[in-house]
């Protein structure tokens, strides 16, 4: 009987690396904007939501990542950021 491997899928770390670079660039650029930290706050809110999404994706399918999971990991933060930015500006009344 073949022993089944229980290691995390090898495609996850590559997707995490792509996302980490994107997140670092967005956080750096958002921290440089002179708007009282509003864009940086939106970036941090997006990061928290992204990390929650990442935890759900990995907990749901740790051994076999689907192509949709990998796209969500690679592009999820960049898709969430504009929505949190608009939400934060709407709440603040800008």
N, C-alpha and C positions, 0 to 999 in steps of 0.2 A: 504494500500500500504506500503510495507516494505521500510524503509529508507536505502539507500545504504551507506555503510561505505566508507569514503574517507580518510582513514589512509594509510600510507605507509605500504607495505607488511612486515610482521614480520620476514621474512627470510633475508631481507637486512641487518639489524644490526648484525646478526650472521656472515654473509659473510664479512662485513666490519671489524669485530673484527679479523677474521682470517687474512685478508689482512693487517690490521694495525700491527699485530705482525710480519708478514713476512717483511713488509717494514721497520719496526724499526730495525730488525736484519740485513737486507741488508745494510741499511744506516750506522749502527754502524760498521759493518765489512768493508764496502767500505771506511769509513773515517779513518780506521786504516792502510790501505795499504799505503806504502811509495812510491808513484809514482807521486808525485806532484799534487795530487787531481784529476787525470784523472778518476779513478773508481768512485769517489764520484760525479763528474760532470755527468758521465753516469747514476748514480743512480738518481740524481736529474732530469735529462732529462726524464728518465723513469717514475719517479714519476709524473711529469707534464703531460706526455702523458696518464698515467694511470688515473689521476684525470679527465682529459677531457673525457676519455672513460667511467669512472664511471658516470659522469654527463649526458652523452648521454643515458646510460643504464637506469638510474633512471628516466630521463625525458621522455623516451619512454614508459616505463611500470612501473609507480610508485605503482600501486595497485596489480599487479599480476606478480611476477618475474618468468621467465621461468628457467628450470634447466641450460640451456646454459648461461643465464645471471649470475646465481650464480657461475658457474664455471669460467666465465670470471672475475668476481669480485674477487674470491678467488685466482686464478692463473695468472691473467693478468699481474701483475707487474713482477712476476718471469719469465714470457715468454717474456716481453718487454725488460728487462734489458740486456740480452746478445746481442740483436740486436742493442741497443743504444751503448753498449760497443764497438762492432765491428765497428759501424759507426763512433764513436768518434775517435777510434784509426786509422781508415782509413783516416779521414779528417786531423788528426794531422801528419800522415806519419809514424806511428810506424810499 
